[in-house]
Amino acid sequence: MRNTRLTALAAVTAALMAQPLAAQDAPTEAAADSCDVAQFTMGLRFQQQSAEIRALQLQAYNIATERLHAAVDGVADPAKLAVVTDLDETVIDNSALLARDLANCHTYDAWDTWLPWERDGQPTLIPGALEFLNHANDMGVTIRYISDRSDQQKVDTLATLTALGLPQVSEESVLLLGPPKVERRDLVSKDHQIVLLLGDTLHDFDGRFRKTPLDQQKGTVTEETAKWGKEWIVFPNASYGTWSEAPLTAWAAKEVIEPWE
């Protein structure tokens, strides 16, 4: 990973190194200078440990439930409607893998430790996910899981989702990495009306976000203002994303230190 982040961010994260990262310790402060991935520590700690992330996740599923009720109201055959959801960091929480890699000073967004995690890892559920998906299932709405997990390891992902008790888990309902997500969504649209898209990455919603510059993504977000919280429900993910190497915008004024009394 390129060293493009600000040294101020590195200093903040180095100060966090003395604190535990879940069940494992983050790299020591002495190692932080040579461990570029340590700069992810604060974001990953927020993603895994904060009460605020839980509140945001529950808030997203509460909004999704309201929108689902509105979509189903008066529909003769709810099975013709579909909820399409991402898996990782939307339905299931993989932060234990990321914390392990960070503790080993391994750049986890190289994704070279992901396949063993798909086979043998034990992700947990995002708060509110099971309740929402069970509710959609009880309402008779079709659920489709679209994820960029490995299609070659689909049997492992199916086993994981089944063990977590998620509804409508099958070969047909779980569409993994192969064609871009937009094409997999198009497959769902052939037989169903997609009424909700849920995800933590913007290409979970629209192909215009895939492999495009960050400024362009921001522009598309603004163009689609009316869809956020209505048709598109986005989940917070502070642990990885296309934004992770974007430079920070700093206040240009000279630093003045005034301690609180």
N, C-alpha and C positions, 0 to 999 in steps of 0.2 A: 504494500500500500504506500502511496506517495505521501511524503511529509508536507501536506499542504495546509494543515490546520494551524490556527494561531497559537503562539507560545503561551498566551494567557490561558487558553483552554487546557493546555498541557499542565500548567501550574495548578489549575483547579483540580484536575483529575489526579495529579500526583498527591495532592493533599488528602484525597479520599482513599488512598491506598492502604492506610492503616486500619480502615474499617472493613468488617467482613462482608463478602459478597455471597449472600445466602449461605449455603452449607460449606462453601470453599472460600479461601482468601484470594483477593485480587493480587496481582503482582506487587512485590514490596516496593516501597518508595524508592529504594536504591536502584531497583531494576527499571523504574518507570521511564528513565531517560532513553533506554535502549529497547523499550517495548512500545511500539507505536500504537498497538491495539489497545493499550491502557487508556487511550483517549476516549474510548467508548464507555468507560466505567460509569460515569454519571448517568448517561442515557439508559444503560442497561439496568442500573440500580433503580431508576425511576420506573422502568418497564416492569421489573420483577417485584419490587418491594413497596412501592408507594401506594398509599390509600387512594390517592388521586387517580391513578390509572384504573383502579377497580371501579371508582365512581364513573369515570368516562366510559368504560366498557359497559357497565350497567345502563348508563344513560343511552348509549347507542342502541342497545337491545330494547330498551323501553320505547324509543322512537320507532324502531323497526316494528315492534308489536302494534303500535298505533297505526302505522302506515299499512301494515298487513290487514288489519281489521277494515280499514277504509277501502282497500283494494278488493277484499272478498265480499263486502256488503252488496247484496243484491245479485251476486253472480250465481248462475244456475249450476255450474259445474266447477267448483274450486280446483279440481285436479288439472284443469286446463291452464291454471295459473302456476307460475314457478317463482320460487325464491332461489337465487343463485348466490352462493357464498364461497369465498375463499376459505382456506383451512388455517394456515400458519399465521399466528398472531391475530386471527379473526375468530376462529372457533377453538383452536388449540394453542397452548402456550409452550414454546420451545426454549424458553429463556435458560433452562437448566443446562442445555447444550452450550449456549453462548457463554454462560458463566464459567463452565468448565474450560472452554477454549481460552477465554480471557485470562483465567487463572494460570494457564499454561503459556501465556503470551503468544497465542496462536491467532492469526487473523481470521476470525470466524466468518467474515463475509466473502472469503474465497470459496466457501461451500464445500471444501474438500473433506470435511468431517460429517457432512450431512447424510450421506448414504448409510453409514453405520447407525446413525441416530434413527433414520427411518426404519431400519431393521430391528434394532434392539432398544431404542430409547423409549422413555415413558413420559410423553408430554401430558400436561394436565389441561383441563378445560378452561377457556376464558370465561369469567363470571357472566352469567346470563345466557350463555350460548345454548346449553342443553334445554333450558326452560323455553327459550324462544323457538328452537327447532322442534321440540316436542309439541309446542302449541300450534305451529304451522302444520305439522303432521296431523294433529287432532282435528284441525280445520279442513283437512283434505287437500291441502295445497302441495304441489310437487316440489321437492327439494333437490337441487343439483349442487354438488360440491365440485368446484373448479379450482385446481391447485397446480402449482408448478413442481410438485413432488414427482419423483421418478416413476414413469409408467412401467419401467422394467421391474420396479419393486412394488407394484400396485397391491399385490397380495399382502404385503406387510402393512401398507397404509389402511387397507380394508380391515385388517385384523385390529389395528390400533383404534380406528373409529368405532368398530363394533364393541371392543372392550370398554370404550368410553361411554357406551350406551346411546350413541347418536342414532337418530331415526333415518330410515330410507337409505341405508348404506348397502350398495350393490355395485356390481360391475358396470351397470348402466348409469348409475347416479353419480359416480365418482370419475371425473374427467381430469386426467393428469397430464404432465408435460409431454408435448408432442407438437401439435399445431399451436399457434399463439392463442392466448385466452379469448381474444375477440372471435376467433373461428370456432372455438368450443362453445362460446355463448350463442353464436349463430346456429349451432346444432340444436341447442335447447330451444331456440326461438322457432324452429321449424314446426314443433308440435305444441309449444306452450307460449303463453304471454308472460314474459318476465316482468314481474311487478316490483321486485326489489333486488338490488345488487348490494352485497355486503363484502367489504374488504379493507385491508390496511395499506395497500399499495394502489396508486392511482390507475395502473393498467388493469386492475380488477373491475374498472368501470367503463373504460373507453380506450380503444386502440390508439387514440391520439397521444396518450400518455406514455406509450411504450417506446423506450430508447430515444427519447426526445430531450433537448436541453432543458434545464431546470426553469429558465425564464419562460420558455414556451409552455411548460407544464403549468406554471403559475397563471399564465394568460388563459389557458383552457379552463382552469379551475374557476376563474372569474366569469368567463363566458357561460359556464354551466351553473351559475349561482342558484338557479331555481331548483336544481335537482338534488342538491345536498340536503340530507334530512328528509327528502320526499321519496325519490326513487333510488337514490344512492346513499348508503349509510357507511361512513368511513370510520375505521377504528384507529386509535392512536398506536403508533409503534415508534418508540424513541431509540430502539436498539440497532436498526439498520435501515437503509433506504438510499435512494439516488441522491439525497441531499447530504450524505455523510461527509463529503469532502468539500462542500461549498464553503468559501471563506466567509467569516463573520464581518458584519458591518459595525465598525467601532465609532464611538463618539470622538471627534477630532480634538476636543479641548484638552488642554494640559491637565494631567491628573493632580487633584488637590485632595489631601488626606485630612479629614476632619472627624476625629473619633466621636462617637455618641457619648453623651454625658449620662 
